Structures are given as structure tokens and as C-alpha cells.
Amino acid sequence: MAERQLSVRSSKAHDLAHRLARRGNCTIADVVERALESYEVREAGASPHRRSIRAWRRNLARISISKPSLAKVAVLDTNVVSEH
């Protein structure tokens, strides 16, 4: 049976994985496996609250909201929570 493979379509991930593999004198698969194992350990030890904050920050980074807008969102969110 053929070994299962992972394909990631990201030039940033590609460049970073190649750079780390060259620097560490290892394969790209080794770099990716170590990174995913490290991520799994870090996430497993994080509280649900911390995981949700990380996910929220990643989502904000994806949609490129500026910092002043973030402050407004935080104020609005606080106001909504305090009303209930």
C-alpha cells in the first residue's frame, strides 16, 4: 500500500519548509512532521479559551482588520456582553 501524502498549496509554506530543511539538513517531510507534532503538543496543553483566542486572531489576520477597528470590535463586544 502506498504511503499517504499531504499537499499544501501555499508558496509561503513551501519557501519556509525548503529553507528550514536546508538549514537543518533534513527532508521537507521531517520539517513538516516536527512542526505539526509541536503544534499538536502546544494546542493540547492550551485551554479552550486560549485556543479560541488564537483562532480569533488568525481569522482577524486573514481578513486584515486594522488595529483601530479591533479596538472598536472589542468595545462593541464588551457592551453586548454587559447588556445581557
Protein Blocks (a to p, Z undefined) as FASTA:
>chain_A
ZZdddddddfklmmmmmmmmmmnopafklmmmmmmmmmmmmmmmpcfklmmmmmmmmmmm
mnopafklmmmmmmmmmmmmmmZZ
